[in-house]
């Protein structure tokens, strides 16, 4: 398959699901994980898309991730639940936890779930956005393997520790903030390294603490740059408290990266659902949010700026295009998928 070809999202979903089933995932779980990866590619978040498939397969084959990990409820109250992910796919544990929260939040107004003993769950927006059809606000935070040094430090001690907030609207695209607490996610640097590309200076530092445009130097002993200096550092630390310390999961330097085959990941997460109806009529809320969005979009623009975007709007438009015209994949990702297909006896063909 030639690089640059746009592949229908259904073709990618089916292929990834079949590969995951060959690794031992039950069919529903394989479909969920595949769907979440393709959803990331649809939204242009390729660092968390199908490029991750090969790494997931390696972790399963190395015995570090349980394809049939049993997700269990450790403890719960009317508005909270603590879930153990069974060292399985993070997507499976997060979807399970979010479904519980939506039921709880219908009664309690706000509900939260801590998840421990899980693995990387991909694009956080996938789970925060599960709240949108229910007139709820979804929030997802997760810790991650060490990639950022604390301000003033020289060693990576904290992960990129992403935060996602998804908010329902009336006629506007939903507001979806999905961001790492580093200037960019580690996944984007990893993808640049896979594709042999340079990264912008300012994204990360090498092992000596000097800025570099080489993603390999950032990944091998270097560190990512936090957003807004001490503010990003502080936010990353607090997300690790909520995701790792509070849930009883791993935190700080104890978390393993998805491509680190020296041990189990130990990732933790905290998910929250806020029922809008506990505060006001959902129709009124969505209308007020539309009003806010339109006011921001129509506000005076800086010189040379053609358009003001709201959080999630670029991804929303990207998804519309890619659902219609297919998902573009780099040559490196195509090669990886071809190799996975060959090793599992599955054809990877453009439909």
C-alpha positions in Angstrom: 0.0 0.0 0.0 1.4 3.4 -1.0 2.0 6.0 1.7 -0.4 8.8 1.7 -3.4 6.7 0.7 -6.6 7.6 2.6 -8.0 4.5 4.1 -11.7 4.2 5.1 -12.2 4.3 8.8 -14.4 1.2 8.7 -11.5 -0.7 7.0 -9.1 0.4 9.7 -11.4 -0.5 12.5 -12.1 -4.0 11.2 -8.4 -4.7 10.6 -7.3 -3.5 14.1 -10.1 -5.4 15.7 -9.1 -8.6 14.0 -5.5 -8.2 15.0 -6.5 -7.6 18.6 -8.7 -10.6 18.6 -5.7 -12.7 17.4 -3.9 -11.4 20.5 -6.6 -12.8 22.8 -9.0 -9.9 23.3 -12.7 -10.9 23.4 -14.5 -9.6 20.4 -16.4 -6.7 22.2 -13.2 -5.5 23.8 -11.3 -5.7 20.5 -14.0 -3.7 18.8 -13.9 -1.1 21.6 -10.1 -0.7 21.5 -10.0 -0.6 17.7 -12.8 2.0 17.6 -11.1 4.2 20.1 -7.8 4.2 18.1 -9.6 4.9 14.9 -11.6 7.7 16.6 -8.3 9.3 17.5 -7.1 9.2 13.8 -10.5 10.6 12.7 -10.0 13.6 15.0 -6.4 14.1 13.8 -4.9 12.8 17.0 -2.7 10.4 15.1 -0.2 10.0 18.1 -3.0 8.0 19.9 -4.4 6.3 16.8 -3.7 3.1 14.9 0.1 3.8 15.2 -0.2 2.4 18.7 -1.5 -1.0 17.6 2.0 -2.6 17.2 3.1 -1.4 20.7 -0.1 -2.8 22.3 0.5 -6.2 20.6 4.1 -6.3 21.8 3.0 -5.7 25.4 0.5 -8.5 25.2 2.9 -10.9 23.5 5.5 -10.0 26.2 3.1 -11.0 29.0 3.0 -7.4 30.3 -0.6 -6.7 29.5 -3.5 -9.1 30.0 -5.8 -9.2 26.9 -8.6 -10.7 29.0 -7.9 -8.6 32.1 -10.9 -8.7 34.4 -12.2 -5.3 35.3 -13.7 -5.3 38.8 -15.2 -2.8 41.2 -13.1 -2.5 44.3 -15.4 -0.2 46.3 -18.2 2.3 45.7 -20.5 4.8 47.2 -23.6 6.4 45.6 -21.3 9.0 43.8 -17.9 7.3 43.5 -16.4 4.0 42.4 -12.9 2.6 42.5 -12.2 0.2 39.6 -9.3 -2.3 39.1 -8.4 -2.6 35.5 -6.9 -6.1 35.9 -3.8 -5.0 34.0 -5.8 -5.1 30.8 -6.3 -2.5 28.1 -7.0 0.9 29.5 -9.7 1.6 27.0 -11.7 -1.3 28.4 -11.4 -0.2 32.0 -12.2 3.4 31.2 -15.3 2.6 29.2 -16.5 0.4 32.0 -15.9 3.1 34.6 -17.5 5.9 32.5 -20.6 3.8 32.0 -20.9 3.4 35.8 -20.5 7.1 36.3 -23.2 8.1 33.9 -25.7 5.9 35.8 -24.6 7.3 39.2 -24.6 11.0 38.0 -28.2 10.7 36.9 -29.0 10.4 40.6 -26.2 12.2 42.4 -25.5 15.0 40.0 -21.8 14.4 40.0 -19.9 11.1 40.1 -16.3 10.1 39.9 -14.4 6.9 39.2 -10.8 6.1 40.1 -9.1 3.4 38.0 -6.0 1.6 39.1 -3.9 -1.3 37.6 -4.7 -0.3 34.0 -2.7 0.5 30.9 -2.6 3.3 28.4 -6.2 4.2 27.4 -5.4 6.2 24.2 -7.2 9.4 23.5 -8.8 10.7 26.7 -11.5 12.6 24.7 -13.0 9.3 23.7 -14.2 8.7 27.2 -15.0 12.2 28.3 -17.2 12.5 25.2 -19.2 9.5 26.3 -21.0 12.0 28.6 -22.2 14.3 25.8 -25.3 12.3 24.6 -26.5 12.3 28.2 -26.5 16.1 28.7 -23.5 15.6 31.0 -20.0 17.1 31.1 -17.2 14.5 31.0 -13.8 14.9 32.5 -10.9 12.5 32.2 -7.4 12.8 33.7 -4.7 10.2 33.6 -1.1 9.9 34.7 1.6 8.7 32.3 5.2 7.5 32.4 7.9 10.1 33.4 8.6 12.5 30.5 8.9 15.9 32.2 11.4 17.2 34.7 9.9 19.4 37.4 10.8 23.1 36.9 14.3 23.5 38.1 15.0 19.7 37.8 17.1 17.8 35.4 15.4 14.3 35.4 12.0 13.4 34.1 9.8 12.8 37.2 6.3 13.3 35.8 4.3 12.2 32.9 2.6 14.4 30.3 -0.5 13.7 32.4 -3.3 14.7 30.0 -6.7 16.3 30.9 -9.9 16.2 28.8 -13.1 18.1 29.4 -16.0 17.6 27.0 -19.1 19.9 27.2 -22.4 19.5 25.3 -23.7 22.3 23.1 -26.9 22.9 21.1 -26.0 23.7 17.5 -22.2 24.4 17.9 -19.7 21.5 17.8 -19.2 20.2 21.4 -16.4 21.9 23.3 -13.7 19.4 23.9 -10.5 20.4 25.6 -8.0 17.5 25.2 -4.4 18.4 26.2 -1.3 17.1 27.7 0.3 19.1 30.5 3.5 19.1 28.4 3.8 21.5 25.5 3.0 18.5 23.3 2.2 14.9 24.1 4.9 12.3 24.2 3.0 10.4 21.5 3.6 13.2 19.0 7.3 13.0 19.7 7.2 9.2 19.5 5.4 9.5 16.1 8.0 11.9 14.8 10.7 9.5 15.8 8.9 6.7 14.1 8.6 8.7 10.9 12.2 10.1 11.0 11.0 13.7 11.3 12.4 16.6 13.3 10.3 18.3 16.0 10.0 22.0 16.6 12.7 23.4 19.0 10.9 24.1 22.3 9.0 20.8 22.4 11.7 19.0 24.4 15.2 18.8 25.9 18.0 16.3 25.5 19.7 14.5 28.4 21.8 17.6 29.2 18.8 19.8 29.4 19.4 21.6 26.1 16.7 22.3 23.5 16.7 19.8 20.6 14.8 19.2 17.4 15.7 15.5 17.5 12.8 13.4 18.9 15.1 10.4 19.6 17.2 12.6 22.0 14.0 13.6 23.8 12.8 10.1 24.2 16.3 8.7 25.2 17.2 10.4 28.4 15.7 13.8 27.6 12.4 15.3 28.7 9.4 17.3 27.4 8.7 20.9 28.1 5.8 21.7 30.4 3.1 24.1 29.3 3.6 27.6 30.8 6.6 26.5 32.9 5.7 26.1 36.6 2.0 26.1 35.8 2.2 23.1 33.6 4.5 21.4 36.1 2.0 22.0 38.9 -0.9 20.8 36.9 0.9 17.6 35.9 1.8 17.0 39.6 -1.8 17.4 40.7 -3.2 15.1 38.0 -0.7 12.5 39.1 -2.1 12.9 42.7 -5.6 12.4 41.4 -4.9 9.6 39.0 -2.1 7.7 40.8 -1.8 8.5 44.4 -5.6 8.7 45.2 -6.5 5.6 43.2 -3.7 3.4 44.6 -2.1 3.1 41.2 1.5 3.7 40.3 2.7 7.3 40.1 5.7 9.3 39.2 8.7 7.3 38.0 7.0 4.0 38.8 4.9 4.1 35.7 6.2 2.3 32.6 5.9 3.6 29.1 4.0 1.6 26.5 7.2 0.8 24.7 9.1 -0.1 27.9 8.9 -3.9 28.1 10.7 -4.1 31.5 7.5 -4.2 33.6 3.8 -3.6 33.9 2.5 -0.1 33.2 0.6 0.7 36.4 -1.3 3.6 34.9 -4.1 5.3 36.8 -7.0 7.6 35.9 -9.8 9.6 37.4 -13.0 10.1 35.4 -15.9 12.4 36.3 -19.4 13.0 35.0 -21.3 16.2 35.8 -25.1 16.1 35.2 -26.1 19.5 33.8 -29.6 19.0 35.0 -28.4 19.1 38.6 -27.6 22.8 37.9 -30.0 24.1 35.3 -32.2 23.0 32.4 -29.9 21.2 29.8 -31.6 23.1 26.9 -30.8 26.4 28.6 -27.3 25.3 29.3 -26.6 24.3 25.7 -28.1 27.5 24.4 -26.0 29.6 26.8 -22.9 27.7 25.7 -23.7 28.3 22.0 -24.0 32.0 22.9 -20.6 32.0 24.5 -19.0 30.0 21.6 -20.4 32.4 19.0 -19.3 35.5 20.9 -15.7 34.2 21.1 -15.7 33.1 17.4 -17.0 36.5 16.3 -14.8 38.6 18.5 -12.2 40.9 16.9 -9.2 38.9 15.4 -5.6 39.7 15.7 -3.8 40.9 12.6 -3.3 38.1 10.1 -5.7 35.7 11.8 -8.6 34.5 9.6 -10.5 32.5 12.1 -10.8 31.9 15.9 -11.3 28.3 16.9 -12.8 26.8 20.0 -11.4 23.8 21.8 -12.2 20.6 19.8 -13.4 22.5 16.7 -10.4 21.7 14.5 -10.7 18.0 15.5 -14.5 18.1 14.8 -13.9 19.4 11.3 -11.1 16.9 10.7 -13.4 14.1 11.7 -16.0 15.2 9.2 -13.5 15.2 6.4 -11.9 11.9 7.3 -15.2 10.1 7.7 -16.0 11.1 4.2 -12.6 10.9 2.5 -10.7 8.4 4.6 -7.8 8.6 7.1 -4.3 9.4 5.8 -1.5 7.2 7.2 2.2 7.8 6.9 4.4 5.2 5.2 5.9 4.1 8.5 2.5 3.4 10.0 1.4 1.6 6.9 4.5 -0.6 7.0 3.8 -1.4 10.7 0.2 -2.4 9.9 1.2 -4.5 7.0 3.7 -6.3 9.2 1.1 -6.9 11.8 -1.3 -8.2 9.2 1.3 -10.6 7.7 2.3 -12.0 11.1 -1.4 -12.6 12.0 -2.5 -13.9 8.7 -4.8 -10.9 8.1 -4.9 -9.0 4.8 -4.6 -5.2 5.1 -6.3 -3.9 2.0 -8.0 -0.7 1.0 -11.7 -1.4 0.7 
